[in-house]
Amino acid sequence: MIKPRKLIAGNWKMNGLLKEGRALADELRRRLDGAGAVPFDLVVFPPATLVLPIAELLRGSAIAVGGQDCHPKEKGAYTGDVSAAMLADAGASHVVIGHSERRQDHGETDALVAAKAAAAHAAGLIAIVCVGETRQQRKAGKAGAVVAAQVAGSLPAGATAANTIIAYEPVWAIGTGLTAMPNDVAEVHGLIRRTLNRLVPDAGAVRILYGVHPGSL
């Protein structure tokens, strides 16, 4: 089995105006262009307002661009939302789906996450599906069950290693200063892989990340 190529994903969240975004993207490109062969893939996820200009600035480089969320529908009367097709049209190749901030702050369910991932696939985007447990769930010994259920409920039919990546980040480690220990991450990653084995034909090739972190160098 071929080992999946490593991936680094930088989520800018709701940060960055045009001047700042261009400066950061330009610096990233400069550093990678001067680094020679790079043994990993790199994707940045700017705010929706910056996807197009950042994608244009990074065109032809080794850095891909993605969106931070998408609507499950291709188009319609959904004020303020962005479709996967719009992201692809702006130059995105990836999109983050089901980040814990979306799940918690916007009440997104596994079913909605799966619908968004399906929309991403239909638009030709790679969906980075996020999963992770809360501190209370971990203390109660439910971390494994919660994450396995999120993976199973958040993947649409047709998910493969080519169009789907799983990002595990425990909710309690986001913005708290706390970090999961390597053995904890490895344990959950193993559980995710076993869950994928039941759901995805090429599960061994699916890339699993720890977190989708704020991007800066």
Backbone as CSV, one residue per row, in Angstrom:
resi,resn,N_x,N_y,N_z,CA_x,CA_y,CA_z,C_x,C_y,C_z
1,MET,0.835,-1.198,0.000,0.000,0.000,0.000,0.873,1.253,0.000
2,ILE,0.566,2.206,-0.871,1.317,3.457,-0.929,0.918,4.347,0.242
3,LYS,1.931,4.848,0.967,1.660,5.714,2.108,1.155,7.063,1.620
4,PRO,0.046,7.555,2.189,-0.498,8.851,1.741,0.521,9.976,1.924
5,ARG,0.568,10.887,0.970,1.462,12.041,1.054,0.992,12.967,2.173
6,LYS,1.920,13.503,2.927,1.580,14.382,4.033,0.947,15.678,3.526
7,LEU,0.090,16.242,4.374,-0.610,17.483,4.030,-0.573,18.438,5.208
8,ILE,-0.280,19.694,4.935,-0.372,20.763,5.930,-1.463,21.718,5.476
9,ALA,-2.436,21.955,6.345,-3.570,22.822,6.006,-3.607,24.004,6.966
10,GLY,-3.610,25.213,6.423,-3.626,26.426,7.244,-4.956,27.146,7.136
11,ASN,-5.718,27.150,8.227,-7.034,27.783,8.264,-6.901,29.205,8.800
12,TRP,-7.169,30.195,7.946,-7.028,31.580,8.368,-8.226,32.061,9.187
13,LYS,-9.287,31.298,9.201,-10.516,31.650,9.919,-10.987,33.061,9.508
14,MET,-11.593,33.814,10.409,-12.098,35.137,10.032,-11.023,36.183,10.315
15,ASN,-9.917,36.040,9.612,-8.769,36.927,9.780,-8.201,37.295,8.413
16,GLY,-7.799,38.547,8.272,-7.092,38.960,7.082,-7.918,39.785,6.120
17,LEU,-7.422,40.988,5.831,-7.950,41.806,4.748,-7.075,41.563,3.522
18,LEU,-7.425,42.167,2.407,-6.762,41.867,1.139,-5.246,42.075,1.212
19,LYS,-4.829,43.201,1.760,-3.397,43.496,1.821,-2.664,42.460,2.663
20,GLU,-3.232,42.102,3.813,-2.602,41.125,4.692,-2.567,39.744,4.054
21,GLY,-3.679,39.364,3.434,-3.754,38.052,2.809,-2.748,37.893,1.693
22,ARG,-2.626,38.935,0.867,-1.656,38.883,-0.224,-0.233,38.801,0.300
23,ALA,0.046,39.532,1.354,1.392,39.526,1.919,1.736,38.142,2.458
24,LEU,0.798,37.517,3.163,1.041,36.191,3.719,1.213,35.158,2.615
25,ALA,0.327,35.196,1.623,0.413,34.240,0.521,1.711,34.416,-0.258
26,ASP,2.111,35.653,-0.474,3.344,35.924,-1.197,4.553,35.396,-0.437
27,GLU,4.549,35.550,0.887,5.645,35.047,1.711,5.681,33.521,1.692
28,LEU,4.518,32.887,1.772,4.451,31.427,1.703,5.018,30.926,0.373
29,ARG,4.596,31.570,-0.702,5.086,31.154,-2.023,6.592,31.352,-2.130
30,ARG,7.086,32.454,-1.649,8.525,32.728,-1.720,9.315,31.673,-0.974
31,ARG,8.845,31.302,0.201,9.566,30.310,0.996,9.536,28.934,0.350
32,LEU,8.396,28.544,-0.181,8.311,27.239,-0.813,9.085,27.191,-2.123
33,ASP,9.040,28.265,-2.883,9.782,28.298,-4.138,11.279,28.151,-3.901
34,GLY,11.748,28.607,-2.736,13.175,28.527,-2.436,13.572,27.298,-1.657
35,ALA,12.604,26.410,-1.414,12.879,25.237,-0.571,13.206,23.978,-1.363
36,GLY,13.117,24.043,-2.696,13.354,22.849,-3.493,12.191,21.886,-3.400
37,ALA,12.477,20.606,-3.528,11.422,19.586,-3.448,10.851,19.554,-2.035
38,VAL,9.544,19.669,-1.923,8.872,19.682,-0.611,8.135,18.359,-0.422
39,PRO,8.371,17.652,0.696,7.787,16.318,0.894,6.363,16.333,1.453
40,PHE,5.625,17.385,1.188,4.254,17.467,1.683,3.453,18.390,0.776
41,ASP,2.129,18.305,0.875,1.239,19.224,0.181,0.848,20.336,1.151
42,LEU,0.558,21.504,0.628,0.175,22.642,1.461,-1.074,23.293,0.875
43,VAL,-2.066,23.530,1.736,-3.299,24.203,1.340,-3.597,25.310,2.336
44,VAL,-3.953,26.480,1.850,-4.359,27.574,2.739,-5.851,27.828,2.545
45,PHE,-6.497,28.223,3.624,-7.945,28.439,3.623,-8.252,29.852,4.090
46,PRO,-8.195,30.828,3.185,-8.505,32.210,3.548,-10.006,32.419,3.684
47,PRO,-10.437,33.560,4.221,-11.866,33.882,4.245,-12.420,33.911,2.822
48,ALA,-13.726,33.758,2.703,-14.351,33.683,1.379,-14.032,34.892,0.512
49,THR,-13.888,36.065,1.129,-13.607,37.279,0.360,-12.227,37.261,-0.281
50,LEU,-11.337,36.382,0.210,-9.964,36.357,-0.291,-9.650,35.145,-1.148
51,VAL,-10.590,34.223,-1.314,-10.300,32.993,-2.064,-9.817,33.317,-3.477
52,LEU,-10.553,34.175,-4.191,-10.191,34.493,-5.566,-8.829,35.180,-5.672
53,PRO,-8.573,36.282,-4.950,-7.264,36.926,-5.105,-6.096,36.063,-4.650
54,ILE,-6.293,35.268,-3.598,-5.207,34.407,-3.127,-4.967,33.275,-4.122
55,ALA,-6.036,32.716,-4.680,-5.880,31.662,-5.686,-5.144,32.196,-6.910
56,GLU,-5.447,33.431,-7.297,-4.762,34.029,-8.449,-3.289,34.259,-8.141
57,LEU,-2.998,34.712,-6.933,-1.616,34.982,-6.554,-0.799,33.690,-6.488
58,LEU,-1.429,32.594,-6.058,-0.712,31.328,-5.868,-0.798,30.399,-7.080
59,ARG,-1.469,30.847,-8.140,-1.593,29.994,-9.331,-0.210,29.624,-9.859
60,GLY,-0.014,28.326,-10.144,1.262,27.857,-10.653,2.265,27.500,-9.574
61,SER,1.899,27.728,-8.302,2.789,27.384,-7.194,2.424,26.010,-6.647
62,ALA,3.143,25.586,-5.622,2.863,24.301,-4.974,1.825,24.436,-3.870
63,ILE,1.225,25.611,-3.732,0.263,25.863,-2.662,-1.150,25.903,-3.229
64,ALA,-2.013,25.072,-2.693,-3.413,25.050,-3.106,-4.234,25.963,-2.200
65,VAL,-5.437,26.281,-2.643,-6.318,27.190,-1.902,-7.666,26.514,-1.682
66,GLY,-8.249,26.734,-0.516,-9.557,26.153,-0.218,-10.480,27.133,0.465
67,GLY,-11.752,26.769,0.549,-12.737,27.548,1.277,-12.936,26.983,2.668
68,GLN,-13.482,27.792,3.560,-13.667,27.377,4.949,-15.014,26.722,5.206
69,ASP,-15.919,26.767,4.230,-17.247,26.174,4.382,-17.965,26.301,3.050
70,CYS,-19.015,25.542,2.860,-19.850,25.719,1.667,-21.286,25.316,1.985
71,HIS,-22.196,25.776,1.180,-23.601,25.415,1.329,-23.849,24.084,0.618
72,PRO,-24.794,23.265,1.091,-25.052,21.987,0.418,-25.724,22.122,-0.949
73,LYS,-26.330,23.271,-1.230,-26.976,23.480,-2.516,-26.027,24.200,-3.474
74,GLU,-26.210,23.965,-4.777,-25.347,24.590,-5.770,-25.663,26.071,-5.946
75,LYS,-26.930,26.422,-5.800,-27.336,27.825,-5.933,-28.733,27.976,-5.350
76,GLY,-29.172,29.223,-5.169,-30.518,29.444,-4.654,-30.595,30.653,-3.753
77,ALA,-31.744,30.803,-3.094,-32.003,31.958,-2.226,-31.459,31.688,-0.830
78,TYR,-30.142,31.738,-0.703,-29.473,31.463,0.572,-28.525,32.614,0.873
79,THR,-29.098,33.702,1.337,-28.347,34.932,1.550,-27.145,34.714,2.470
80,GLY,-25.998,35.165,2.016,-24.787,35.096,2.828,-24.002,33.819,2.679
81,ASP,-24.555,32.817,2.009,-23.858,31.543,1.855,-23.054,31.494,0.567
82,VAL,-22.127,30.561,0.513,-21.273,30.353,-0.654,-21.354,28.883,-1.041
83,SER,-21.579,28.607,-2.305,-21.681,27.220,-2.752,-20.307,26.663,-3.088
84,ALA,-20.231,25.335,-3.137,-18.980,24.679,-3.515,-18.598,25.045,-4.941
85,ALA,-19.595,25.159,-5.810,-19.326,25.530,-7.204,-18.712,26.920,-7.288
86,MET,-19.168,27.853,-6.429,-18.607,29.199,-6.412,-17.147,29.169,-5.967
87,LEU,-16.845,28.342,-4.962,-15.462,28.225,-4.493,-14.572,27.679,-5.597
88,ALA,-15.061,26.633,-6.282,-14.285,26.058,-7.375,-14.071,27.089,-8.483
89,ASP,-15.106,27.872,-8.761,-15.025,28.898,-9.803,-14.014,29.981,-9.434
90,ALA,-13.833,30.204,-8.129,-12.885,31.215,-7.650,-11.458,30.688,-7.600
91,GLY,-11.274,29.397,-7.861,-9.932,28.836,-7.871,-9.608,27.908,-6.734
92,ALA,-10.594,27.586,-5.894,-10.358,26.671,-4.775,-10.309,25.228,-5.265
93,SER,-9.545,24.404,-4.569,-9.492,22.976,-4.852,-9.946,22.151,-3.655
94,HIS,-10.044,22.779,-2.495,-10.429,22.109,-1.252,-11.487,22.939,-0.527
95,VAL,-12.157,22.314,0.448,-13.051,23.052,1.332,-13.134,22.323,2.669
96,VAL,-13.098,23.089,3.753,-13.251,22.541,5.101,-14.740,22.361,5.382
97,ILE,-15.107,21.187,5.858,-16.507,20.872,6.139,-16.646,20.418,7.599
98,GLY,-17.631,20.948,8.303,-17.941,20.457,9.643,-16.939,20.811,10.721
99,HIS,-16.229,21.932,10.567,-15.327,22.367,11.631,-16.124,22.506,12.930
100,SER,-15.482,22.242,14.053,-16.200,22.263,15.333,-16.842,23.614,15.601
101,GLU,-16.242,24.692,15.091,-16.851,26.010,15.278,-18.148,26.114,14.494
102,ARG,-18.256,25.420,13.371,-19.509,25.369,12.619,-20.508,24.454,13.327
103,ARG,-20.026,23.343,13.808,-20.915,22.392,14.486,-21.489,23.000,15.765
104,GLN,-20.653,23.691,16.525,-21.104,24.250,17.803,-21.837,25.578,17.635
105,ASP,-21.242,26.515,16.897,-21.808,27.857,16.800,-23.011,27.943,15.868
106,HIS,-23.077,27.019,14.893,-24.150,27.070,13.909,-25.037,25.823,13.935
107,GLY,-24.791,24.947,14.902,-25.647,23.775,15.075,-25.606,22.783,13.924
108,GLU,-24.491,22.697,13.225,-24.421,21.788,12.086,-24.384,20.336,12.540
109,THR,-25.225,19.519,11.936,-25.320,18.097,12.255,-24.445,17.283,11.313
110,ASP,-24.253,16.024,11.664,-23.512,15.128,10.783,-24.180,15.041,9.417
111,ALA,-25.507,14.995,9.396,-26.231,14.894,8.122,-25.971,16.114,7.249
112,LEU,-25.935,17.306,7.849,-25.659,18.518,7.080,-24.217,18.505,6.574
113,VAL,-23.299,18.058,7.427,-21.898,17.969,7.022,-21.751,17.020,5.838
114,ALA,-22.437,15.894,5.889,-22.378,14.933,4.785,-22.939,15.535,3.496
115,ALA,-24.018,16.315,3.614,-24.601,16.962,2.436,-23.643,17.988,1.853
116,LYS,-22.944,18.721,2.719,-21.959,19.689,2.238,-20.790,18.986,1.560
117,ALA,-20.351,17.873,2.143,-19.252,17.121,1.536,-19.655,16.595,0.163
118,ALA,-20.901,16.124,0.046,-21.391,15.649,-1.253,-21.394,16.785,-2.269
119,ALA,-21.794,17.979,-1.832,-21.790,19.141,-2.719,-20.372,19.488,-3.147
120,ALA,-19.437,19.379,-2.218,-18.040,19.644,-2.541,-17.549,18.669,-3.606
121,HIS,-17.852,17.396,-3.420,-17.434,16.385,-4.388,-18.043,16.662,-5.760
122,ALA,-19.313,17.040,-5.774,-19.991,17.316,-7.044,-19.349,18.490,-7.780
123,ALA,-18.768,19.418,-7.028,-18.122,20.585,-7.628,-16.654,20.329,-7.948
124,GLY,-16.192,19.115,-7.660,-14.800,18.778,-7.939,-13.827,19.188,-6.859
125,LEU,-14.337,19.505,-5.660,-13.480,19.912,-4.551,-13.147,18.725,-3.656
126,ILE,-12.002,18.795,-3.008,-11.633,17.833,-1.981,-12.202,18.339,-0.656
127,ALA,-12.994,17.511,0.019,-13.616,17.903,1.284,-12.733,17.467,2.457
128,ILE,-12.389,18.409,3.311,-11.699,18.086,4.559,-12.772,18.053,5.646
129,VAL,-13.151,16.860,6.039,-14.241,16.658,6.997,-13.666,16.640,8.409
130,CYS,-14.132,17.557,9.249,-13.599,17.715,10.602,-14.432,16.957,11.636
131,VAL,-13.745,16.331,12.570,-14.403,15.610,13.661,-13.627,15.870,14.953
132,GLY,-14.289,15.683,16.093,-13.608,15.862,17.368,-14.579,15.940,18.524
133,GLU,-14.121,15.502,19.685,-14.969,15.437,20.863,-14.763,16.637,21.793
134,THR,-15.730,16.894,22.661,-15.613,17.937,23.669,-14.865,17.397,24.880
135,ARG,-14.482,18.301,25.779,-13.792,17.882,27.013,-14.694,16.979,27.850
136,GLN,-15.966,17.349,27.914,-16.908,16.556,28.707,-17.051,15.145,28.152
137,GLN,-17.105,15.041,26.838,-17.224,13.722,26.214,-15.977,12.875,26.457
138,ARG,-14.809,13.504,26.425,-13.580,12.750,26.697,-13.526,12.303,28.150
139,LYS,-13.880,13.202,29.073,-13.872,12.842,30.490,-14.838,11.708,30.787
140,ALA,-15.926,11.647,30.010,-16.924,10.596,30.215,-16.538,9.289,29.518
141,GLY,-15.386,9.269,28.866,-14.940,8.071,28.180,-15.651,7.810,26.866
142,LYS,-16.219,8.881,26.282,-17.012,8.726,25.059,-16.312,9.251,23.807
143,ALA,-15.047,9.645,23.931,-14.353,10.267,22.797,-14.373,9.367,21.569
144,GLY,-14.015,8.112,21.753,-13.963,7.191,20.629,-15.305,7.019,19.950
145,ALA,-16.347,6.831,20.747,-17.687,6.621,20.189,-18.171,7.865,19.464
146,VAL,-17.882,9.052,20.035,-18.322,10.302,19.423,-17.641,10.510,18.073
147,VAL,-16.334,10.331,18.032,-15.584,10.557,16.800,-15.975,9.539,15.733
148,ALA,-16.113,8.279,16.120,-16.508,7.247,15.148,-17.879,7.556,14.566
149,ALA,-18.805,8.019,15.412,-20.146,8.353,14.935,-20.106,9.556,14.001
150,GLN,-19.249,10.542,14.308,-19.125,11.711,13.442,-18.573,11.320,12.077
151,VAL,-17.573,10.475,12.060,-17.007,10.032,10.788,-18.063,9.304,9.967
152,ALA,-18.731,8.342,10.592,-19.734,7.558,9.875,-20.892,8.410,9.384
153,GLY,-21.288,9.399,10.181,-22.436,10.227,9.809,-22.121,11.386,8.897
154,SER,-20.829,11.707,8.766,-20.452,12.906,8.015,-19.913,12.617,6.621
155,LEU,-19.754,11.338,6.288,-19.231,10.994,4.967,-20.369,10.636,4.026
156,PRO,-20.418,11.260,2.860,-21.464,10.931,1.883,-21.087,9.699,1.079
157,ALA,-22.044,9.144,0.390,-21.755,8.069,-0.548,-20.775,8.585,-1.593
158,GLY,-19.855,7.743,-1.988,-18.885,8.157,-2.990,-17.627,8.772,-2.425
159,ALA,-17.494,8.830,-1.107,-16.277,9.359,-0.503,-15.115,8.404,-0.779
160,THR,-13.981,8.962,-1.197,-12.784,8.181,-1.483,-11.563,8.931,-0.970
161,ALA,-10.405,8.278,-1.068,-9.166,8.937,-0.676,-8.839,10.102,-1.592
162,ALA,-9.372,10.090,-2.802,-9.086,11.158,-3.763,-9.893,12.420,-3.499
163,ASN,-11.066,12.286,-2.868,-11.923,13.470,-2.691,-12.218,13.807,-1.235
164,THR,-11.640,13.060,-0.287,-11.975,13.275,1.122,-10.749,13.136,2.013
165,ILE,-10.627,14.046,2.959,-9.602,14.016,3.998,-10.317,14.166,5.329
166,ILE,-9.849,13.478,6.347,-10.426,13.617,7.690,-9.480,14.432,8.554
167,ALA,-10.016,15.430,9.246,-9.225,16.232,10.175,-9.764,16.027,11.579
168,TYR,-8.942,15.456,12.452,-9.339,15.266,13.851,-8.734,16.358,14.712
169,GLU,-9.583,17.078,15.418,-9.106,18.022,16.420,-10.122,18.071,17.547
170,PRO,-9.725,17.617,18.749,-10.660,17.675,19.872,-11.095,19.108,20.142
171,VAL,-12.377,19.291,20.383,-12.923,20.628,20.584,-12.224,21.334,21.740
172,TRP,-11.854,20.570,22.769,-11.246,21.176,23.948,-9.830,21.692,23.684
173,ALA,-9.252,21.399,22.517,-7.905,21.869,22.206,-7.908,23.094,21.300
174,ILE,-9.092,23.614,20.971,-9.191,24.740,20.055,-9.270,26.046,20.839
175,GLY,-8.226,26.848,20.752,-8.215,28.151,21.398,-8.138,28.116,22.912
176,THR,-7.751,26.957,23.482,-7.707,26.835,24.937,-6.288,26.763,25.484
177,GLY,-5.324,26.568,24.595,-3.956,26.376,25.053,-3.650,24.931,25.379
178,LEU,-4.665,24.073,25.342,-4.478,22.649,25.603,-4.178,21.925,24.298
179,THR,-3.367,20.886,24.383,-3.019,20.094,23.209,-3.109,18.618,23.559
180,ALA,-3.714,17.858,22.684,-3.796,16.414,22.892,-2.402,15.811,22.801
181,MET,-2.119,14.823,23.650,-0.838,14.156,23.624,-0.730,13.272,22.372
182,PRO,0.491,13.059,21.866,0.658,12.250,20.651,0.004,10.876,20.728
183,ASN,0.067,10.236,21.896,-0.548,8.911,22.010,-2.067,8.994,21.935
184,ASP,-2.657,10.097,22.440,-4.109,10.285,22.335,-4.512,10.477,20.881
185,VAL,-3.733,11.296,20.160,-4.021,11.544,18.750,-3.882,10.254,17.951
186,ALA,-2.817,9.500,18.211,-2.587,8.243,17.488,-3.716,7.255,17.740
187,GLU,-4.209,7.226,18.981,-5.304,6.315,19.309,-6.573,6.659,18.526
188,VAL,-6.902,7.956,18.478,-8.107,8.370,17.759,-7.916,8.199,16.257
189,HIS,-6.720,8.500,15.748,-6.464,8.297,14.326,-6.643,6.826,13.950
190,GLY,-6.205,5.925,14.829,-6.401,4.504,14.570,-7.868,4.142,14.530
191,LEU,-8.637,4.719,15.427,-10.084,4.484,15.446,-10.733,5.016,14.179
192,ILE,-10.299,6.206,13.734,-10.837,6.779,12.503,-10.517,5.871,11.323
193,ARG,-9.284,5.360,11.274,-8.900,4.480,10.169,-9.757,3.217,10.162
194,ARG,-10.003,2.657,11.333,-10.836,1.446,11.401,-12.265,1.743,10.972
195,THR,-12.754,2.928,11.332,-14.105,3.315,10.917,-14.154,3.494,9.405
196,LEU,-13.130,4.120,8.849,-13.069,4.315,7.403,-13.026,2.989,6.658
197,ASN,-12.407,1.987,7.255,-12.314,0.680,6.604,-13.691,0.106,6.292
198,ARG,-14.693,0.510,7.066,-16.054,0.017,6.835,-16.816,0.871,5.826
199,LEU,-16.269,2.039,5.518,-17.045,3.020,4.754,-16.458,3.389,3.399
200,VAL,-15.141,3.333,3.285,-14.455,3.830,2.095,-13.650,2.706,1.454
201,PRO,-13.772,2.494,0.157,-13.084,1.377,-0.490,-11.566,1.439,-0.395
202,ASP,-10.999,2.640,-0.444,-9.547,2.794,-0.359,-9.166,3.498,0.940
203,ALA,-9.728,3.027,2.042,-9.579,3.683,3.344,-8.123,3.869,3.751
204,GLY,-7.272,2.925,3.395,-5.876,3.019,3.799,-5.147,4.199,3.194
205,ALA,-5.684,4.750,2.121,-5.043,5.878,1.445,-5.639,7.227,1.850
206,VAL,-6.701,7.211,2.664,-7.316,8.468,3.111,-6.366,9.177,4.075
207,ARG,-6.129,10.448,3.837,-5.254,11.206,4.725,-6.029,11.668,5.957
208,ILE,-5.401,11.530,7.123,-6.002,11.941,8.395,-5.084,12.978,9.028
209,LEU,-5.633,14.150,9.291,-4.867,15.238,9.881,-5.172,15.372,11.362
210,TYR,-4.267,16.042,12.078,-4.614,16.515,13.410,-4.818,18.008,13.306
211,GLY,-6.082,18.422,13.325,-6.401,19.845,13.295,-6.288,20.459,11.920
212,VAL,-6.895,21.619,11.774,-6.708,22.491,10.610,-6.375,23.841,11.203
213,HIS,-5.103,24.136,11.310,-4.657,25.203,12.186,-4.567,26.567,11.508
214,PRO,-4.610,27.652,12.329,-4.414,28.981,11.767,-3.089,29.046,11.028
215,GLY,-3.093,29.564,9.820,-1.893,29.525,8.990,-1.015,30.751,9.162
216,SER,0.235,30.515,9.517,1.233,31.585,9.527,2.604,30.935,9.555
217,LEU,3.571,31.613,8.995,4.944,31.148,9.048,5.836,32.273,9.541
